[in-house]
Amino acid sequence: MKSHIKKLASIIIVNYNNEKFLKKSLKSVINQSYKFIEIIVVDDNSSDNSLEVLKKFKKKIYLIKNIQKTNYGSFNQLNCYYKGYLKSKGNFIFFLDSDDYFKNNKVKKIINIFENKKDLNIIFDLPIFKFKNEQLKKKFKQKKYLFSSWPRFSPQSCISVKKEYAKELFKHLKIKKYQNIWFDFRIASYSFLKNKTIFILKDYLTYYRQLDNSASKKWKRFSKNWWLRRNEAHEFMTYLSKKLNNKDKYTPDKMITKLVNFFLKKNE
């Protein structure tokens, strides 16, 4: 592998109707202190003025237009990141949703860690939550694995991986099943089941927007939808466990979720 490719960071930005935030996201990448960067933007058939914004950056980015949409945002996001990955040339992959943005030293810090920890394939940094007029650094504390089936993890824009590991992730996770399970959960679950842990960098390097129209608003805690989605997450973990030849783990969380879902279906 050529030396410049070894140093190259491929930043894949997935955009859908985020014209309002897209410029901020792009500038945060263009202005990184690390200079060996390629920027791949995958637009998921936006209907706003996103493409007009992107035209202004055409000399700085490689643009892919995704026109093969499904009825599920989770599958569309996954397909877009996959298309960006296929065009990437760097040895390091950074995922970024277009309403989020990076601190200007993020790429340099992450690559330094990858180079110093040769056996490390994936890093989750911590998000700075951006509300309308507020930003917040939430303290991160990992779950007790004895009770939980999956670890606590950072959102999509906080995930960085080595290129070869990205290939492995897409091979196992790019499936049109479990439509309510998004790419970040798939990545964290796979990495946890394979390695028994995930590496969380206790450094706040990504600004993560909390929007009123966020898909997560659909799953209010302890609502019916929340319990149905949680059951789907457990089913996804069972699927992955079989793929990795792991023993399916029954936790108190899983048993309670199955019981609640049993009564929900009984009362339909």
ZAPAVO-976877 format. One record per residue (C-alpha): x, z, y; residue in three letters. Coordinates in Angstrom, 1 decimal. Example, Ala and Ser with C-alpha at 12.3 -4.5 7.8 and 13.67 -1.06 7.14 Angstrom:
ZAPAVO-976877
      X      Z      Y rest
   12.3    7.8   -4.5  ALA
   13.7    7.1   -1.1  SER
END
This chain:
ZAPAVO-976877
      X      Z      Y rest
    0.0    0.0    0.0  MET
    1.3   -0.9    3.4  LYS
    2.4    1.9    5.7  SER
   -0.1    1.1    8.5  HIS
   -3.0    1.1    5.9  ILE
   -1.8    4.5    4.7  LYS
   -2.2    5.8    8.3  LYS
   -5.4    4.0    9.1  LEU
   -8.6    6.0    9.6  ALA
  -11.8    4.0    9.1  SER
  -14.7    5.6   11.0  ILE
  -18.1    4.4    9.8  ILE
  -20.9    4.9   12.3  ILE
  -24.5    4.4   11.1  VAL
  -27.0    3.7   13.8  ASN
  -30.8    3.4   13.9  TYR
  -32.6    3.4   17.3  ASN
  -30.1    5.7   18.9  ASN
  -29.4    3.7   22.1  GLU
  -29.6    6.9   24.1  LYS
  -26.7    8.5   22.3  PHE
  -24.8    5.6   20.9  LEU
  -22.4    5.2   23.8  LYS
  -21.3    8.8   23.7  LYS
  -20.7    8.5   19.9  SER
  -18.6    5.4   20.3  LEU
  -16.5    6.7   23.2  LYS
  -15.7    9.9   21.2  SER
  -14.1    7.7   18.5  VAL
  -12.4    5.2   20.8  ILE
  -10.8    8.1   22.8  ASN
   -9.4    9.9   19.8  GLN
   -5.9   11.3   20.2  SER
   -5.1    9.6   16.8  TYR
   -4.6    5.9   17.5  LYS
   -4.6    4.3   14.0  PHE
   -8.3    3.7   13.9  ILE
  -10.8    1.1   12.9  GLU
  -14.5    1.5   14.0  ILE
  -17.2    0.0   11.8  ILE
  -20.7    0.3   13.1  VAL
  -23.6   -0.4   10.7  VAL
  -26.9   -1.0   12.6  ASP
  -29.9   -0.3   10.4  ASP
  -32.2   -3.0   12.0  ASN
  -32.8   -1.1   15.2  SER
  -35.8   -2.0   17.3  SER
  -34.5   -0.4   20.6  ASP
  -31.7   -1.7   22.8  ASN
  -28.9   -0.4   20.5  SER
  -27.6   -3.9   19.9  LEU
  -27.2   -4.4   23.7  GLU
  -25.2   -1.2   23.9  VAL
  -23.0   -2.4   21.0  LEU
  -22.3   -5.7   22.6  LYS
  -20.4   -3.9   25.3  LYS
  -18.0   -2.6   22.7  PHE
  -17.7   -5.8   20.6  LYS
  -13.9   -5.9   21.1  LYS
  -13.5   -2.3   19.9  LYS
  -15.8   -2.4   16.8  ILE
  -16.7   -4.3   13.7  TYR
  -20.5   -4.7   13.6  LEU
  -22.6   -5.0   10.5  ILE
  -26.3   -5.6   10.7  LYS
  -28.3   -4.1    7.8  ASN
  -31.6   -6.0    7.4  ILE
  -32.4   -4.9    3.8  GLN
  -34.4   -1.8    4.6  LYS
  -36.4    0.3    2.3  THR
  -39.3    2.7    3.0  ASN
  -37.0    5.7    2.8  TYR
  -34.5    6.7    5.5  GLY
  -32.3    8.4    3.0  SER
  -31.8    5.2    1.0  PHE
  -31.2    3.2    4.2  ASN
  -28.6    5.7    5.4  GLN
  -26.8    5.6    2.1  LEU
  -26.9    1.8    1.9  ASN
  -25.5    1.5    5.5  CYS
  -22.6    3.8    4.8  TYR
  -21.9    1.9    1.6  TYR
  -21.8   -1.4    3.5  LYS
  -19.4    0.1    6.0  GLY
  -17.2    1.5    3.2  TYR
  -17.0   -2.0    1.6  LEU
  -15.5   -3.4    4.9  LYS
  -13.2   -0.5    5.5  SER
   -9.4   -0.9    5.2  LYS
   -8.1    2.6    5.9  GLY
   -7.0    5.3    3.5  ASN
   -9.3    7.8    5.2  PHE
  -13.0    7.5    5.7  ILE
  -14.9    9.4    8.5  PHE
  -18.7    9.4    8.4  PHE
  -20.6    9.6   11.7  LEU
  -24.3    9.4   12.5  ASP
  -24.7    7.7   15.9  SER
  -26.5   10.6   17.6  ASP
  -23.5   12.8   16.9  ASP
  -19.9   12.7   18.2  TYR
  -16.4   13.9   17.6  PHE
  -14.0   16.1   19.5  LYS
  -11.1   14.0   20.6  ASN
   -8.6   15.6   18.3  ASN
  -10.8   15.6   15.1  LYS
   -9.3   12.6   13.3  VAL
   -5.7   13.8   13.9  LYS
   -6.5   17.3   12.6  LYS
   -8.3   16.1    9.5  ILE
   -5.6   13.5    8.6  ILE
   -2.8   16.2    9.0  ASN
   -4.7   18.4    6.5  ILE
   -5.1   15.5    4.0  PHE
   -1.4   14.7    4.3  GLU
   -0.4   18.3    3.8  ASN
   -2.8   19.0    0.9  LYS
   -2.2   16.0   -1.4  LYS
   -4.8   17.2   -4.0  ASP
   -7.6   17.5   -1.4  LEU
  -10.0   14.5   -1.4  ASN
  -12.8   15.7    0.9  ILE
  -13.1   17.9    4.0  ILE
  -16.2   19.4    5.7  PHE
  -15.5   20.5    9.2  ASP
  -18.0   22.7   11.2  LEU
  -20.7   21.4   13.6  PRO
  -21.3   22.4   17.2  ILE
  -25.1   22.3   17.3  PHE
  -26.3   20.4   20.4  LYS
  -29.8   21.2   21.6  PHE
  -31.3   19.9   24.9  LYS
  -29.4   22.1   27.3  ASN
  -27.5   24.3   24.9  GLU
  -24.7   24.1   22.4  GLN
  -24.0   26.6   19.6  LEU
  -21.3   27.4   17.1  LYS
  -23.0   29.1   14.2  LYS
  -20.9   31.3   12.0  LYS
  -20.4   29.9    8.6  PHE
  -20.7   32.0    5.5  LYS
  -20.8   30.5    2.0  GLN
  -23.6   31.3   -0.4  LYS
  -23.3   33.5   -3.5  LYS
  -23.0   30.9   -6.3  TYR
  -24.5   33.3   -8.8  LEU
  -27.9   32.9   -7.1  PHE
  -27.7   29.4   -5.6  SER
  -27.5   26.1   -7.4  SER
  -25.5   24.4   -4.6  TRP
  -23.2   25.5   -1.8  PRO
  -23.8   25.7    1.9  ARG
  -22.3   22.7    3.6  PHE
  -21.9   20.8    6.9  SER
  -24.0   17.8    7.9  PRO
  -23.1   14.1    7.4  GLN
  -21.0   13.7   10.5  SER
  -18.7   16.5    9.5  CYS
  -17.6   14.9    6.2  ILE
  -14.3   13.1    5.8  SER
  -12.9   11.7    2.6  VAL
  -10.0    9.8    1.2  LYS
  -10.8    6.1    0.4  LYS
  -10.4    6.4   -3.4  GLU
  -12.7    9.4   -3.4  TYR
  -15.3    7.5   -1.4  ALA
  -15.3    4.8   -4.1  LYS
  -16.0    7.6   -6.7  GLU
  -18.8    9.0   -4.6  LEU
  -20.6    5.8   -4.1  PHE
  -20.3    5.0   -7.8  LYS
  -22.1    8.2   -8.8  HIS
  -24.4    8.7   -5.8  LEU
  -25.7    5.3   -4.8  LYS
  -28.9    5.4   -6.8  ILE
  -32.5    4.7   -5.7  LYS
  -33.8    8.0   -7.0  LYS
  -34.6   11.3   -5.2  TYR
  -35.7    9.7   -2.0  GLN
  -35.8   13.1   -0.1  ASN
  -32.2   13.9   -0.9  ILE
  -29.9   12.6    1.8  TRP
  -26.3   11.5    1.5  PHE
  -24.6   14.7    2.8  ASP
  -26.4   16.8    0.1  PHE
  -25.5   14.2   -2.6  ARG
  -21.8   14.4   -1.5  ILE
  -21.7   18.2   -1.3  ALA
  -23.5   18.6   -4.7  SER
  -21.2   16.1   -6.5  TYR
  -18.0   17.6   -5.1  SER
  -19.2   21.1   -5.9  PHE
  -20.2   20.3   -9.5  LEU
  -17.0   18.4  -10.1  LYS
  -14.5   20.8   -8.5  ASN
  -16.5   24.1   -8.6  LYS
  -16.0   24.5   -4.9  THR
  -15.9   22.6   -1.6  ILE
  -13.4   22.7    1.1  PHE
  -14.9   23.9    4.4  ILE
  -12.5   23.7    7.4  LEU
  -13.3   26.6    9.7  LYS
  -12.8   24.4   12.7  ASP
  -15.6   23.1   14.9  TYR
  -14.8   19.4   15.4  LEU
  -18.1   17.6   15.4  THR
  -21.0   17.8   17.9  TYR
  -24.3   17.6   15.9  TYR
  -27.5   16.9   17.7  ARG
  -30.7   18.7   16.9  GLN
  -33.5   16.3   17.9  LEU
  -37.2   16.9   18.1  ASP
  -37.8   13.7   16.0  ASN
  -35.2   14.7   13.3  SER
  -36.2   14.0    9.7  ALA
  -35.6   17.7    8.9  SER
  -38.6   18.7   11.0  LYS
  -40.7   17.5    8.1  LYS
  -39.6   20.3    5.9  TRP
  -40.4   23.5    7.6  LYS
  -39.0   26.5    5.7  ARG
  -41.3   27.7    2.9  PHE
  -43.9   25.0    3.6  SER
  -45.3   22.9    0.7  LYS
  -43.1   20.0    1.6  ASN
  -40.1   22.3    1.7  TRP
  -40.8   23.6   -1.9  TRP
  -41.4   20.0   -3.2  LEU
  -38.1   18.8   -1.7  ARG
  -36.3   21.8   -3.0  ARG
  -37.5   21.1   -6.5  ASN
  -36.3   17.5   -6.0  GLU
  -32.9   18.9   -5.1  ALA
  -32.8   20.9   -8.3  HIS
  -33.7   17.8  -10.3  GLU
  -30.9   15.9   -8.6  PHE
  -28.5   18.7   -9.5  MET
  -29.6   18.5  -13.1  THR
  -29.1   14.7  -13.0  TYR
  -25.6   15.1  -11.7  LEU
  -24.7   17.8  -14.2  SER
  -25.6   15.5  -17.0  LYS
  -23.5   12.7  -15.5  LYS
  -20.5   15.0  -15.1  LEU
  -21.1   16.5  -18.6  ASN
  -21.6   19.9  -17.0  ASN
  -24.0   22.5  -18.3  LYS
  -27.2   22.6  -16.3  ASP
  -27.2   25.9  -14.3  LYS
  -30.3   28.0  -14.1  TYR
  -30.2   30.2  -11.1  THR
  -32.9   32.6   -9.7  PRO
  -33.4   30.0   -6.9  ASP
  -34.1   27.3   -9.4  LYS
  -36.5   29.4  -11.5  MET
  -38.5   30.5   -8.5  ILE
  -38.7   26.9   -7.2  THR
  -39.9   25.6  -10.5  LYS
  -42.6   28.4  -10.6  LEU
  -43.8   27.7   -7.1  VAL
  -44.0   23.9   -7.8  ASN
  -46.0   24.6  -11.0  PHE
  -48.6   26.4   -9.0  PHE
  -48.6   23.8   -6.2  LEU
  -49.3   21.1   -8.7  LYS
  -51.9   23.2  -10.5  LYS
  -53.8   23.7   -7.2  ASN
  -53.8   20.1   -6.2  GLU
END
